[in-house]
Amino acid sequence: MAKAMGSVASYNGQLVAMKQLLTINTVSVKRFRFECFLVKNLWHPNIVTLTGVCWDSDTFACCLEFVENGTLEDWLRKARGKNHNLISWKKQLLMTAIECALGEQYLHNEQYWAEEEELEGTNGEKNIVPAGYRLCIIHRDLKPDNMLLSKNWHGLWGCESGAANPDHDERRHAHLRRP
């Protein structure tokens, strides 16, 4: 998602993560809209769930599953400090790595809906790509800071962490990345 601010809120008695779009312009709203439509259809135990969207003239925010144990990056930094036994490959890290791979496998095999787009070709000509389903979602921002950990150490990819843009060079993929 284009520059966003995160916070935690209560919704229907549950904690949720709120991401609010900070910069509101044509490009950021288009990215926000595309990402919301993309993420709302993802259903996998290792991918954060979109639970709602606030969409009006001056506020654009998404409501996401709250993952209470922080990021893998947070835990790796703590483990580098004084307590080297805080996390280990025998326990948490191996399970997290496997779940990360399962989430990626799901994304790579998932289709997404894309609206009609006008693209500029290599020679400056205009090409219309009709609306329809496209194949494959590629995260493109895989790093420990985007891997969220549940209280039971289950790893979840936070797909909402970056802008979701279709790759204009290869029309079959959607990319989730930071702008």
Buried (B, 14 or more C-beta within 10 A) or exposed (E): BBEBEBEEEEEEEEEBBBBBBEEEEEEBBBBBBBBBBBBBEBEBEBBBBBBBBEBEEEEBBBBBBBBEBEBBEBBBEBBEEEEEEEBEEEEBBEBBBEBBEBBBEBBEEBBBEBEEEEEEEEEEEEEEBEEEEBEBBBBBBBEBBBBBBBEEBBBBBBBBBBBBBBBEEEBEBBBBBBE
